[in-house]
Amino acid sequence: MSQINFIDVSKFYAGKPAVDKLNLEIKSGEFVSLLGPSGCGKTTSLRMLAGFLEPDAGDIQLAGKSVLGLGAEVRPTAMVFQRYTLFPHMNIFHNVAFGLKLRKLEAQKIRDRVARILELVGLPDFEKRYPAQLSGGQQQRIALARALVVEPQVLLLDEPLSSLDARLRVNLREEIKAIQRQLGITTVFVTHDQEEALAVSDRIAVMNEGVLQQYAAPDELYARPATLFAAQFIGSMNLISGRIAGGWLEAGAFRIPVPNLEAQSITLAVRPEDLEFAIAHQLALDNVSAKLEGVTELGHYRSLRVKTGQSNLTVFAARGATPEAASDARLWLRRALVYAGDKLLTELIAEPHGKIEVI
């Protein structure tokens, strides 16, 4: 069942689209991330959903009903901002209870709800503390508690982890995901961090310059980015300009038979883990000469800088699996994507015996 629908939604600033004809459907109970670089339209989309901005065109629906014209205070949503925005003069109990008091709930119901939600976010004994006495991570949990305590239908998260250090971000994002799963609440999460989005989302909407590039589950988005922008933005990717002509794809040192594809300019996109660098006799037949230019240690794996022809490529290899920079070193392509213009054209897969198959 759809809980949120953006229908041809546009928002303009100084005549330029910040969001351009956005169509997005979010199901009840889903955790959806809006992902993209600064200025891509993700926060504008979230603020239109929250009621802080009105779209210039299109419609936004919650549970099948338009919410245009409804202020943020009457929409069934709650928002957690990048800044904690806690009231410094109030203790934690009163910070969390603030929205409930505005709704004029009975005092005992307020106490019960606040106690329950502080237990949920892992801070059950913090009622009498003040924001200045909490760490950044604890303050953000209180901000989350304040949003959840009003029992919204939709939880909106506007880069809530961006001001935290790396380790704390990982821990808190896992906690947020666990809470979301426990409550079953529909959640829309804005981030520019691809790793963050891949880790927590059921589906990810990748945006660029106000335009939705792709909307898919994390594994589909990583494996088959629909546009060249998504391919470059999600994970590491080697890009090699090339051309299809006479039934062959030629890109850098790679020459691959593609008998069913039309002649055109293309970009060959290859994940670093889909390349294998080894001594020639260790690889299948379809490979090219290569030279190891350098190695970067990245803990449980190595990033190799490899040159083949005029192309400088990145290859991921397991620790201890890197050969010496020998004259007979070779590079084997296991899988690649082919883009014509900005759109995905086809996928290339290497069979076990080394022949590359067009999918």
N, C-alpha and C positions, 0 to 999 in steps of 0.2 A: 504493500500500500504506500502510495506517495504521500509524504508529509509536507515537502517543500517543492514548489515549482517556480522557477524563473522562466518567464515566457517572453522572448524577444525583448529582454530588458536592456535599456541603454541609459547611460548617464554621460552628460557632456560638461566639460569645463572649458571656458573660453572658446567654444565652438568645436573643440576636439573631443573625441569619444574616450572617456576613461573606462567605460564598459560599453561594448558594441554588440548589440543583439544577442545577449546571453540567454541560452536555453539550457536549463539544468534541472534535473529531477533527482530529489533525494528521498530515499525510502525511510519509513518509520524505523527508528532504532539504528540507523546507519551512522558510522563515523566517517565523514567526508572532509577531505582537506582541499582547500583552495591554495594552489602552489604556483609560485612564479617569482620573478625578480621584482625589485622595487618599481612601483609605477605601473604594474601590469593590470590593475583593476581588482585585485582580490579583496583588499580592505574596503574599497568602495562598495563592492558587492555585498560584503558582510554587513556594512552599515545600512545599506538599503534594506536588507532582510530584517535588521534590528529595528528599523524605523527612525534612525537618526538622519537618513537622507531619503528623499523621494526620487524615484527614477523619472527621467524625462520622457521615456517611452516604454511600453510593455507593461507586464503585470507580474506581481509576486503573490503567490498563493500559499496559504498554510492550511493543510487538511482540506484542500479543494475550494477554499474561500479566499477571495482577494483581501489583502491587508493594506492596500493603498489608502492613504488618508488616515490610517490609524497610527497614533503616536507610539513611541517606544514603550511608554508606561502601561499601555493597555494590550500590547502584543504578548502572546504566551511564550516569550523568549527571555533569556537572561544572558548577559554578556560579561566575559572576563577579559580585561584589557591588558595590554602590554605592561603598563604601569599598574601597580597594585591598587592605587586609589583608595586605600584604607583611610578612615578618619583617625588622625593621630591623637586626638583628644578623647577618643572613646576606647574602652577596653575591647577585647576580642568578642566577648558576648554581645555587646551593644553593636559592634560592627556587623556581626553576622545577623543579628536580629533586626537590623534597620529596616529591611524590606518588609518583614512581617509586621512590624509596628505600623508602617504606612498602610498596611492592609487591615489594621485594627483587629488582629487576632487576639484571642484571650491570652492572658499572661502565662498560664500554665502550658498552653499549646506552644507558645513561643519558646518557653524553657525546654520543653520536650524536643521540639524540632531542632533547636540549636545544639542540644546535647547529642542528638542522633547524628547530625551532619558533621559535627566536630569529631565524633568517633569514626565516621566514614572517611574523613580526610587524614586520620591518624594523629589528631591533636586534641584528645579528649579532656585534657587538664589545663587548657590554655585560656579559659574564659576570662580570668582576671588580669591577664597580661595585656600590655599595650603594644601596638605595632612596632615601636622603636626597640622593643625587647626581643623581637623575632628576627631570624635570619631571612634572607631574600626568599629562599625556598618555602619557609614557613609562612611568610606573608602571602605568597602566591597561593598556597593551599587555603588560607583564610579567604582570599578573594574568590577562589573556587567555591568554598563553602557558602559564602554570601550569595553567590549566584544560584547554587543548588537548593538552598534552604527554602526558596519560594516555590519550589517544585514546578519549574517551567517545562513546557512541552519540548522546547528546543534550547540547547546550550550552544552559545556562540563564543568562540575562543579566538581573540585577536592577538596572535603572536605572544602568548602568555609566558613563554619560556625564554624569550630572546635576551633578557637581561641577566640570566643565570649562567654560572660556569658550566663547562661541558659535561662533567660527571653528574652534576645535579640535574641538568636538563634531561639526561637519559633516565635517571631515576624517577623524576617527576612525570615525564611523559608516559612511562610505564604505569605509574599510579593513576594518572588521568584515564588511561585506556581501561585499566581494571575497574575503576569507578563507573565509567561509561557503560561497560559491559554489565556490571552488577545492577545498575539502574535501568538499563535498556533505553537510555535517553538519546534522541536524535541529536547529533553533535556536528557542528560545522567549525572547522579549525583552519585558521589562516596562518600560513608559514611560508618563508622563503627557503627553508632548510629541507632539501630533498630527502635526506636520511630520516629526518623527523617524520615527514609525510609517509614515506614508505613503511616506517615502523608501526604506525598507529592506525592507518586508514583502511577502511573497507574499499573505498574508491577515492581517486584523486582527480581533481579538475586542474589541469595545467593551463595557465593563462599567460598571455604575452600581449602587451599593448592593447589591453581591453578585450582581446579575442580569446575564446576558449579553443585551445589547441587539441586537447584530448581529455576524455573523461573515461577512466577505466580503473580496474583493480590494479594494485601495485605490481603484481607479477606480469600482467599483460602490458602495463605501461613500460616496465623495464625491458621486457623481451621484444616488444613490437611497438616502439614509439611511432605514432601515426604521422608526425611531422618532423622535419629536420630540426626545428627548434626544440621539440621535446626530446629528441635523440641527444642533442648536445646538453640539455639542461639536466636530464636525469642520468646520474652515474657518469663514468668516464667513457669516452667514445673516441676512436680514431676515425677521422674523416679524410677520404682520399678522392679527389676529383677525377673523373674519368668519362668514358664514352662507350656506348654500345654501337657497334657497327659490324655488318657482315656476320652476324650470329655470335660475336664475341664481345665480352665486357672487358675493357682494358682500363685499369686504374692503378697508377704507380707501376710496381713490378708485377702486379697480378694480371693474369690473362685467363679468363674463365669463359667456357662455352655457354651461351644463352640463346639457343636457336629460336626460341619463341618470342623473344623480346624485340620491339621495334628500335631502330637506330635513334639515338638521342643522347644528350649530355646527362650525366648522372653523378651522384655522390655515393661512394661505397663507404658504409659505416660499419665499424667492427669494434665490439667490446674487447678490452685488453685481455679478458679471460678466454676469449674465443680465438686467440692466436697462440700457437705453440712454437717456442724457439728451442732448437735442439741440434745436435750433430746430424748430418744428413741421413745416415743410415737408420736413425731412430724414428724417422717420420715416414708418412705415406708418400705416394708419388707426386701428388699435386702440391708442390711447394716452391719457394723462391729463395735465392741466395740472400743472406742477411748478415749483418755485422752488429755485434754487441757494443754499444757506445757507453753504457754505464748502468749501474745497479743502485737502487734506493731500497734500503731495508725498511719494511713497514710492519714489523712484528711477525705475524704468522705467515706473511707472504712477501714477495719481492716485486718491485716494479722495475722492469727492464726498459731501457731506452735502446731501441733497435732501429737500425737503418737498413732499408731495402730499396735499392734504386735511389730515387730522389726523395723518398718518403721517410720521415722520422716517426716511428710508431712506439706506442706504449704497450708492453706485454706484461701481464700478471703471471707470476710463477710461484710455485710452492718453495718454501725454504729448502735449500740444498739441491734444488732441481735445475739450477742454472749452469749451463755448460761454459767452458772457457771460450773466449772470443777467438775461435778457430776459423781458419779460412774456409772450412767446409760446413760452417753453420748454415742452417736453413730455417725458414719460417713457414709454418703451415697454417692455413686459414680453415678453421672448423665451421664457422658460421658468420654470416654477414647480412646486412640489410642494404637494399639499394633504393635510393631516393631520386626521383625525377622532379626537379624543382624543389619544392618544400614537402612534397607528399611521398609517403612510402609506396614504392612500386612493387617490390617483391622481396622475398627472403631467400638466401642461399644457404644450403646445408651440405656439409661434407659427409658422405657415406663412409663406413668403416674402412673401405679399401682406398679411400682418398679422393674419389671422383666427387665433384661438387654438383649438387642437384638443385635445380630451381624449384622453389615451392610456390 
